[in-house]
Amino acid sequence: MTVVTTAGGVVASPYPALNIPETDIYALVIGSLGPAEAALPAVTELTTGTSVTYGELKAMADAIAGELHSRGIGPGDVVTLQVPNSINFAAALLGIAKLGAIVNPIGMLMNQADVSHIIEASSSKLYIGPTDMEAVPQIFSMELPSIITHALAAPDVAVDPASIAVVPFSSGTTGLPKGVVLTHRNLVANILQSNDMLARNGVRRGAKTLAVLPFSHIYGFTIILLGPLLNRQHLYTLPKFDMDHFLRAHDEYGIELTFAAPPMAIPLAKDPAINPEWFANLDLLMCGAAPLSEATLRAVEERLNTRVIQGWGMTEASPLVTANVRHETSPSSVGKPIPNTELRIVDPDTLEDLAPGDRGEVLVRGPQVMSGYLNNDEANAATLIEGGWLRTGDIAYFDEDMDLHIVDRAKEVIKYKGYQVAPAELEALILTHPAVKDVGVVGVERDGLEIPRAFVVKQDGAELGEAELMGWVADRVTPYKKVRAVDFIDAIPKNPSGKILRRELRSID
């Protein structure tokens, strides 16, 4: 396999370029179904036992599109979607897309204050979810079945591939969550790119696929839901992750492909209660959302007699950028650039290209790269730079085979179980505590997880304990944003301009 390094240090994908059609995600994934495809099973809910075919899923999406159209939703309107992994999520996503409207997916764990903030920041015209959000018109989740039964006709809308399809909120490389503007063209490209890499790993069309990571996260949205639907796979899903259901599903349904994150892989490698025979049909496990160590990867492979690969990317790239091909790339790496994708390794301060093998910040260019952050010119100028390159904030190097190894993050965002936690958001909150003088929050590893750890300087004479502060924060944030460790120190290390030196904090035992 030849990896091409061109002038200027650009590393091109070794895989043949794909033809990216000028279409939208509804048309690509489910717009045209022949009788045979329409009869195939599409999604099964493990907790309810409910299952739909591809034809039924299309009819549901069309019915939701008809209802939204009757409520005045059309091209360019934002619809916030807070629905758990389910048939309804898939149908609502595709129904919104059919209208040329924009999906704003948010997770079920998000508290009402955060939901309100994102609805406002995204300028949503409608909210679909379980909570009463008085500031915006809404459809309660429980109303979706009757809407589908009512089956209003969907309008015929010509959707521009260059128009916005989804605006997930991401912490990006630094700071507070920002709306990531992804077009239909971005998503169509990444669906085809990710499916190509899975096909190179032997994933067959129609494979039985376990899809339990949240569809509201871009990894779940593109790689776990839309890509497999295009490939006419049979998805088995859960409204929230449950280890017992996760394990039983492999044996009960003969799962062939599983998508996972590192916290799910670790017990597969170590838990003595897990019977490897349950995974007799599992051909491939793809791990993403956070790094997976080579030792854990190999332990899972050996114990379950399967293959494990990992991919790397970010919300701003729809998300996939690189992926392994088993037995062709180093398992300790995140593989090579996927088709139609180019990378560079640069000095993070000067943006000058570095020599092969040197460690620096990864830049990405490809059709999956976002058009920008929503209403944030400052962030766009810092992240999208000359030549169409996206700054990832990840520090990496290429080995002698030109496999990419992620070694650190220049960016500050913490990934707790795949969820993004912005240190700046937690710091701003903790500083409002009357006993806190200063604070710095960083991600640290604990038992294979990256957790938020707060270093706190107390006000003179103040009394404040670790558990007390963690409980105070927990009462005010979405659960996955909770501080998991607190240390009291005399001063927060900062540079002359006042920026927190997070590397120094991470080095404290």
C-alpha positions in Angstrom: 0.0 0.0 0.0 1.4 3.4 -1.0 0.9 6.4 1.1 1.6 9.5 -0.9 3.4 12.4 0.7 3.3 15.4 -1.6 5.1 18.8 -1.5 4.4 20.7 1.7 4.2 17.6 3.9 0.7 16.7 2.7 -0.1 13.0 3.4 -2.8 11.7 1.0 -5.0 8.7 1.6 -3.6 5.5 0.1 -7.1 4.4 -0.8 -8.8 5.1 -4.2 -10.8 8.3 -4.2 -14.6 7.8 -4.0 -17.1 9.5 -6.2 -19.2 11.7 -3.9 -22.6 12.2 -5.4 -24.4 15.5 -5.3 -27.3 14.5 -3.2 -28.8 14.8 0.3 -28.8 12.3 3.2 -32.5 11.3 2.9 -32.1 10.6 -0.9 -28.8 8.8 -0.3 -29.9 6.6 2.6 -33.5 5.8 2.0 -34.9 7.9 -0.9 -35.3 5.1 -3.4 -36.1 1.6 -2.2 -36.9 -1.4 -4.4 -39.4 -4.0 -3.1 -36.6 -6.3 -2.0 -34.8 -3.7 0.0 -38.1 -2.3 1.5 -38.8 -5.7 3.0 -35.4 -6.0 4.8 -35.3 -5.5 8.5 -33.9 -2.1 9.4 -34.0 -1.4 13.2 -34.9 -3.5 16.1 -35.3 -2.0 19.6 -33.8 -4.5 22.1 -35.9 -3.2 25.1 -39.3 -3.3 23.4 -38.8 -5.9 20.7 -40.3 -3.6 18.1 -38.8 -3.9 14.7 -39.3 -2.1 11.4 -38.4 -2.8 7.8 -36.7 -0.3 5.5 -40.0 0.3 3.8 -41.7 1.0 7.1 -38.9 3.3 8.3 -39.2 5.3 5.1 -43.0 5.6 5.6 -42.5 6.8 9.1 -39.9 9.4 8.0 -42.3 10.7 5.4 -45.1 10.9 7.9 -43.0 13.0 10.3 -41.9 15.2 7.4 -45.6 15.7 6.5 -46.4 16.7 10.1 -43.4 19.1 10.4 -44.4 20.7 7.1 -47.9 21.3 8.4 -46.4 23.1 11.3 -44.5 25.5 9.1 -41.1 23.7 9.2 -39.2 24.0 5.9 -35.7 24.3 4.3 -33.2 25.9 6.6 -35.3 25.7 9.8 -33.6 24.1 12.8 -35.3 21.3 14.7 -33.8 20.2 18.0 -34.0 16.4 18.4 -33.7 15.0 21.9 -34.8 11.4 21.5 -33.0 8.2 22.7 -31.7 5.6 20.3 -34.8 4.1 18.7 -36.8 3.7 15.6 -38.3 7.1 16.3 -34.9 8.8 16.3 -34.0 7.3 12.9 -37.4 8.2 11.4 -37.4 11.8 12.9 -33.8 12.4 11.6 -34.7 11.3 8.1 -38.0 13.2 8.2 -36.3 16.4 9.1 -33.7 15.9 6.4 -36.4 15.2 3.8 -37.8 18.7 4.3 -34.3 20.3 3.9 -34.6 21.4 7.6 -31.6 21.1 9.9 -31.2 18.5 12.7 -29.8 19.7 16.0 -29.3 16.4 17.9 -28.8 16.6 21.7 -28.2 13.8 24.2 -30.7 12.4 26.6 -28.4 13.1 29.6 -28.4 16.8 29.0 -30.2 18.8 31.7 -33.0 21.3 31.0 -30.7 24.4 31.4 -28.3 23.1 28.8 -31.1 22.1 26.5 -32.5 25.6 26.7 -29.1 27.1 25.9 -28.6 25.0 22.8 -32.1 25.6 21.6 -31.5 29.3 21.8 -27.9 29.1 20.4 -29.1 27.1 17.4 -32.2 29.3 16.7 -34.4 26.2 16.8 -37.9 26.6 15.4 -39.1 23.3 17.0 -38.1 20.9 19.7 -38.8 17.2 19.6 -38.2 15.6 23.0 -39.5 14.5 26.4 -39.2 17.9 28.3 -41.7 20.8 28.4 -39.7 23.6 26.7 -42.0 26.6 26.9 -39.7 28.9 24.9 -40.2 27.1 21.6 -42.9 25.1 19.9 -42.5 21.4 20.5 -43.6 17.8 19.7 -43.4 15.6 22.7 -41.6 12.3 22.1 -44.8 10.4 23.0 -46.7 12.1 20.2 -44.5 10.6 17.5 -46.5 7.3 17.2 -49.8 9.1 16.6 -48.1 11.5 14.1 -46.8 8.5 12.2 -50.2 6.8 12.2 -51.8 10.0 11.0 -49.4 9.9 8.0 -49.7 13.4 6.5 -48.3 13.5 3.1 -44.7 14.8 2.9 -44.0 17.6 0.4 -41.6 17.1 -2.5 -38.6 19.3 -1.6 -35.4 19.7 -3.7 -32.6 19.7 -1.1 -29.4 21.5 -2.0 -26.4 19.2 -1.2 -24.5 22.4 -0.1 -27.2 23.3 2.5 -26.9 22.5 6.2 -28.0 19.1 7.3 -27.1 19.0 11.0 -25.7 21.3 13.7 -24.3 19.2 16.5 -22.8 21.1 19.4 -19.1 20.4 20.1 -16.5 21.9 22.4 -14.2 22.0 19.5 -10.5 22.4 20.4 -11.2 24.8 23.3 -13.9 26.7 25.1 -17.6 26.4 25.4 -19.8 24.2 23.1 -20.2 25.6 19.6 -22.6 24.6 16.8 -20.8 22.7 14.1 -22.2 23.4 10.7 -22.2 20.2 8.6 -23.8 20.1 5.2 -25.5 17.3 3.3 -22.4 17.0 1.2 -20.2 16.7 4.3 -22.3 13.8 5.7 -22.8 12.1 2.3 -19.1 12.0 1.9 -18.4 10.7 5.4 -21.1 8.0 5.2 -19.5 6.7 2.0 -16.0 7.1 3.4 -16.8 5.2 6.6 -18.7 2.4 4.7 -15.7 2.0 2.4 -13.3 1.5 5.4 -15.7 -1.0 7.0 -16.0 -2.9 3.7 -12.2 -3.1 3.6 -12.5 -4.8 7.0 -14.9 -7.3 5.7 -18.2 -5.9 6.8 -20.9 -7.3 4.6 -24.0 -5.6 3.3 -26.9 -6.5 5.6 -24.7 -7.4 8.6 -26.4 -7.7 12.0 -25.1 -4.6 13.8 -25.3 -3.6 17.5 -25.8 0.2 17.7 -25.9 1.3 21.3 -23.8 4.4 21.4 -25.9 7.5 21.3 -27.1 8.6 17.8 -27.2 12.2 19.1 -23.3 12.1 19.1 -21.8 12.5 15.7 -20.1 9.1 15.9 -23.5 7.5 16.4 -25.2 9.8 14.0 -23.0 9.2 10.9 -21.0 6.0 11.5 -23.4 3.9 13.5 -26.8 4.9 12.2 -26.7 6.5 8.7 -23.8 4.5 7.3 -25.3 1.1 8.2 -28.7 2.1 7.0 -27.3 2.9 3.6 -25.6 -0.6 3.7 -29.0 -2.1 4.5 -27.7 -3.6 7.8 -30.0 -4.7 10.5 -29.5 -2.4 13.5 -30.2 -3.5 17.1 -30.3 -0.6 19.5 -30.9 0.4 23.1 -32.3 3.7 24.5 -29.3 3.9 26.8 -26.3 1.7 27.3 -26.9 -1.3 29.5 -24.1 -3.9 29.9 -26.4 -6.9 30.4 -28.4 -6.0 27.3 -25.2 -5.3 25.4 -23.7 -8.7 26.2 -26.9 -10.8 25.7 -27.6 -9.2 22.4 -24.5 -10.7 20.8 -25.5 -14.2 21.7 -29.3 -13.8 21.2 -29.2 -12.1 17.8 -25.9 -13.3 16.3 -24.4 -9.9 16.2 -21.7 -9.6 13.5 -20.6 -6.0 13.9 -20.4 -3.9 17.1 -19.6 -0.3 17.6 -18.0 0.5 20.9 -16.1 3.0 23.0 -13.1 2.1 25.2 -15.1 1.9 28.5 -17.1 -0.9 26.8 -14.0 -2.7 25.5 -12.2 -2.9 28.8 -14.6 -5.4 30.5 -14.7 -7.5 27.3 -11.0 -7.9 27.8 -11.0 -8.5 31.5 -14.4 -9.4 33.1 -14.3 -13.1 34.1 -18.2 -13.2 34.0 -18.2 -12.7 30.3 -18.5 -15.9 28.2 -16.5 -15.6 24.9 -19.0 -18.0 23.3 -21.6 -15.2 23.4 -19.6 -13.6 20.6 -19.3 -16.5 18.3 -20.8 -14.5 15.4 -18.9 -11.3 16.1 -16.6 -10.6 13.1 -15.6 -7.0 13.9 -15.7 -4.5 16.7 -15.0 -0.9 15.8 -13.9 1.4 18.6 -14.1 5.2 18.5 -14.8 8.3 20.5 -11.6 8.0 22.6 -8.2 6.2 22.2 -8.0 2.4 22.9 -4.7 1.0 24.0 -3.1 -1.7 21.9 -3.0 -4.0 25.0 -6.7 -3.8 25.4 -7.4 -4.2 21.7 -5.3 -7.4 21.5 -6.8 -8.8 24.7 -10.3 -8.4 23.3 -9.3 -10.0 20.0 -7.7 -13.0 21.6 -10.5 -13.5 24.2 -13.4 -13.2 21.9 -11.7 -14.6 18.7 -12.7 -11.5 16.7 -11.1 -8.5 15.1 -10.9 -5.0 16.6 -10.2 -1.8 14.8 -10.3 1.9 15.8 -11.0 5.1 14.0 -10.2 8.7 14.8 -11.9 11.9 14.0 -13.9 14.8 15.4 -17.3 16.4 15.1 -15.9 19.0 12.9 -15.0 16.3 10.3 -18.4 14.6 10.3 -16.5 12.7 12.1 -14.3 10.1 10.6 -10.7 11.0 9.4 -8.6 7.8 9.8 -9.3 4.2 10.4 -7.5 0.9 10.7 -7.7 -1.9 8.2 -7.0 -5.0 10.3 -3.7 -6.8 9.3 -2.7 -3.8 7.1 -2.2 -1.1 9.7 -0.6 -1.0 13.1 -3.2 -1.8 15.8 -1.5 0.7 18.1 -2.3 3.4 15.5 -5.6 4.9 14.4 -4.8 3.8 10.8 -4.4 5.8 7.6 -6.4 8.7 6.1 -9.7 7.5 4.7 -10.5 8.0 1.0 -10.5 11.6 -0.3 -8.7 12.8 2.9 -5.4 14.5 3.4 -3.4 15.1 6.6 -0.5 17.3 7.6 1.6 17.3 10.8 2.6 20.8 11.8 4.2 22.8 14.6 1.1 23.9 16.7 2.6 27.4 17.2 4.0 28.2 13.8 1.9 25.8 11.6 5.1 24.9 9.8 5.2 21.3 8.4 7.3 18.9 10.4 9.5 16.1 9.2 8.1 12.5 9.0 8.1 11.0 12.5 8.1 14.3 14.3 5.2 15.0 16.7 2.9 17.9 16.0 -0.7 19.0 15.5 -2.8 17.2 12.9 -4.4 19.2 10.1 -7.2 17.6 8.0 -8.6 18.4 4.6 -11.4 16.6 2.8 -15.0 16.8 1.8 -16.2 15.8 5.3 -14.7 18.9 6.9 -17.3 21.3 8.3 -18.1 24.6 6.7 -17.6 26.3 10.0 -19.0 27.0 13.5 -22.4 28.5 13.8 -22.3 32.3 14.2 -18.7 32.3 15.5 -16.2 34.1 13.2 -13.5 34.1 15.8 -13.5 30.3 16.3 -13.7 29.8 12.5 -10.6 32.0 11.9 -8.7 30.0 14.5 -9.8 26.5 13.4 -10.3 26.7 9.6 -7.1 28.0 8.1 -5.7 28.8 4.6 -5.9 26.1 2.0 -9.1 24.5 3.5 -7.3 22.9 6.4 -9.0 22.1 9.7 -6.9 22.3 12.9 -7.8 19.3 15.0 -5.9 20.2 18.2 -4.6 16.6 18.4 -0.9 15.9 18.7 0.3 12.9 16.6 3.0 11.4 14.5 3.3 9.1 11.5 5.4 5.9 11.9 7.6 4.4 9.2 4.5 2.8 7.6 2.7 6.2 7.6 0.1 5.0 10.2 -1.1 7.8 12.4 -0.5 7.7 16.1 -2.4 10.1 18.4 -0.3 10.8 21.4 -1.8 13.8 23.2 -4.4 16.6 22.8 -3.4 20.2 22.4 -7.0 20.9 22.8 -8.5 21.3 26.2 -11.7 19.4 25.8 -12.1 16.3 28.0 -13.7 13.2 26.7 -15.6 11.3 29.5 -17.0 8.1 28.1 -17.0 9.7 24.7 -19.0 12.8 25.9 -17.2 16.2 25.5 -16.7 18.2 28.6 -15.3 21.7 28.3 -12.9 22.7 31.1 -13.8 26.3 30.6 -17.4 25.6 31.3 -16.6 23.8 34.6 -14.1 26.5 35.6 -16.6 29.3 35.0 -19.2 27.4 37.2 -16.7 26.5 40.0 -15.5 30.1 40.2 -19.0 31.2 41.3 -18.6 29.2 44.5 -18.0 31.7 47.3 -15.1 29.6 48.8 -13.2 29.3 45.5 -10.5 31.8 44.6 -9.2 30.1 41.4 -9.5 26.8 39.5 -8.1 24.8 36.7 -9.8 21.7 35.2 -8.0 19.0 33.2 -8.7 15.5 32.0 -6.8 12.7 33.7 -6.9 8.9 33.3 -8.5 6.8 35.9 -9.1 3.1 35.3 -9.1 3.5 31.6 -11.4 6.5 31.6 -10.6 10.2 31.1 -12.2 12.1 33.9 -12.5 15.8 34.8 -10.2 16.7 37.7 -10.4 20.1 39.3 -7.5 21.9 40.9 -8.9 24.5 43.3 -7.4 27.4 45.2 -9.6 28.3 48.2 -10.3 31.8 49.3 -8.3 32.8 52.4 -9.8 31.2 55.5 -12.5 29.3 53.5 -13.5 25.8 54.5 -14.4 23.5 51.6 -14.0 19.7 51.1 -13.6 17.6 48.0 -16.9 15.8 48.3 -18.7 19.0 49.1 -17.5 20.7 46.0 -18.1 17.7 43.8 -21.7 17.5 45.1 -22.2 21.2 44.5 -21.0 20.9 40.9 -23.1 17.8 40.3 -26.3 19.6 41.4 -25.7 22.2 38.6 -24.5 20.3 35.5 -25.6 17.5 33.2 -24.4 14.2 34.7 -21.5 13.5 32.4 -20.0 16.9 33.1 -19.6 16.2 36.8 -16.1 16.7 38.4 -14.8 13.3 39.4 -11.8 14.4 41.4 -10.8 17.6 43.3 -7.4 18.7 44.6 -6.7 21.8 46.6 -3.5 23.6 45.7 -1.8 27.0 46.5 -1.9 28.5 43.0 -3.0 27.6 39.4 0.1 27.6 37.1 -0.3 30.1 34.3 1.7 31.7 31.6 2.5 35.4 31.5 -0.7 36.1 29.5 -2.8 34.4 32.2 -3.5 31.1 30.3 -3.7 28.0 32.5 -0.8 25.7 32.0 -2.8 22.5 31.8 0.1 20.3 31.1 1.6 21.2 34.4 -1.7 20.4 36.1 -1.9 17.0 34.4 1.6 16.2 35.6 0.6 16.5 39.3 0.2 13.1 40.9 
